[in-house]
Amino acid sequence: MATGTAAQIIAVKSPSFASDPRLNDFIALAGYHVSQSAYGTRYQYALALVVLHWLTLDAQRGGSSSSSGSGVGGAITSEKEGDLARSYGAPPSSTKEANAYYGGTIYGQEFLSLRNTCILTPHHRVSLGGVTRVR
């Protein structure tokens, strides 16, 4: 199956997450973060990758299919093992931070790669001493 619904793609990519009772809610929430017009025929795939990223982060923070982990939005910035002490960064607020946020899981990295193929970013033309360069 090359295409399908976000739930079907999740079942193929990570069967362990496919049975999570929160799956449809996560997919609905991902719709607020992923634009159907920007991703076109890859929209369901983008939704699935975002949901898989969230579920992976949730599992890393101690969540399960019936409960969420710590609920903290940022990445772990420090961790101590004896008498567990964990520090989290702030959730992403810029493109650079979002790239770092999604870079934290294989699904997030795959989402960033997909985003780069689907969404064209503006480039600036700069003329330096008669030579025009695209940045």
C-alpha positions as a printed Julia matrix, in Angstrom:
135×3 Matrix{Float64}:
  0.0    0.0    0.0
  1.72   3.17  -1.18
 -1.07   5.48  -0.08
 -4.04   5.37   2.21
 -5.42   7.13   5.23
 -3.15   8.41   7.97
 -4.3    5.53  10.21
 -3.44   2.96   7.51
 -0.01   4.49   6.98
  0.63   4.46  10.74
 -0.35   0.76  10.84
  2.25   0.02   8.15
  5.04   2.16   9.59
  4.53   1.34  13.27
  2.01  -1.41  14.07
  2.51  -0.88  17.81
  1.06   2.65  17.57
 -1.83   1.59  15.32
 -3.79   0.2   18.27
 -3.47   3.36  20.39
 -7.04   4.41  21.32
 -6.02   8.08  20.99
 -4.97   7.63  17.35
 -7.97   9.32  15.71
 -7.73  12.26  18.09
 -4.03  12.67  17.3
 -4.79  12.53  13.57
 -7.48  15.19  13.96
 -5.07  17.42  15.91
 -2.33  16.93  13.32
 -4.73  18.4   10.76
 -4.22  21.77  12.48
 -0.47  21.54  11.88
 -0.41  20.18   8.33
 -1.93  22.02   5.39
 -3.78  19.87   2.88
 -3.16  22.41   0.12
  0.59  22.43   0.81
  0.99  18.63   0.86
 -1.57  17.71  -1.81
 -1.57  13.97  -2.45
  0.94  13.49   0.37
 -1.35  15.03   3.0
 -2.31  11.74   4.69
  1.36  10.74   4.76
  2.32  14.07   6.38
 -0.43  13.63   8.98
  0.8   10.13   9.75
  4.4   11.29  10.19
  3.4   14.08  12.58
  1.26  11.68  14.63
  4.03   9.07  14.7
  6.45  11.78  15.86
  4.1   12.81  18.68
  3.43   9.23  19.75
  7.15   8.46  19.76
  7.88  11.51  21.91
  5.01  10.57  24.21
  6.36   7.03  24.59
  9.85   8.38  25.32
  8.36  10.5   28.1
  6.61   7.57  29.74
  3.22   7.72  28.02
  1.18   4.72  26.98
 -1.83   4.06  24.83
 -4.07   5.01  27.73
 -2.18   7.96  29.18
  0.16  10.68  28.07
  3.7   11.09  29.26
  4.85  14.25  30.99
  2.96  16.47  28.53
  5.95  18.77  28.19
  6.33  20.21  24.7
 10.08  20.71  24.44
 12.91  18.28  24.01
 14.76  16.79  26.96
 17.71  19.09  27.66
 19.23  17.18  30.59
 18.62  13.96  32.43
 19.98  12.32  35.58
 19.48   8.64  36.32
 19.6    8.25  40.13
 16.4    9.78  41.57
 15.38  10.64  38.03
 15.6   14.36  37.27
 14.67  15.6   33.82
 14.75  19.08  32.3
 12.82  20.09  29.22
 13.29  22.95  26.8
 10.51  25.21  25.59
  8.28  24.06  22.73
  9.41  25.29  19.3
  8.43  28.83  18.36
 10.45  29.4   15.19
 11.27  27.45  12.03
 14.76  26.71  13.31
 13.38  25.42  16.61
 10.68  23.43  14.8
 13.38  21.76  12.69
 15.21  20.79  15.88
 11.94  19.6   17.44
 11.02  17.37  14.5
 14.62  16.21  14.2
 14.2   14.39  17.52
 12.61  11.26  16.03
 12.97   9.32  12.81
  9.37  10.16  11.95
  9.98  13.85  12.55
 13.06  13.73  10.34
 11.02  12.05   7.63
  8.36  14.75   8.03
 11.01  17.47   7.59
 12.25  15.77   4.44
  8.7   15.55   3.09
  8.06  19.19   4.02
 11.16  20.24   2.1
  9.9   18.51  -1.04
  6.35  19.85  -0.78
  6.77  23.4    0.46
  8.85  25.88  -1.46
 10.61  28.39   0.73
 11.35  31.91  -0.5
 14.86  32.73  -1.58
 16.35  36.18  -1.52
 18.37  37.59  -4.38
 21.25  39.64  -3.18
 23.46  41.69  -5.46
 27.01  41.97  -4.2
 29.33  44.02  -6.37
 27.42  43.25  -9.55
 27.16  39.5   -8.8
 23.66  38.24  -8.01
 23.43  35.33  -5.59
 20.4   33.41  -4.41
 20.26  32.76  -0.68
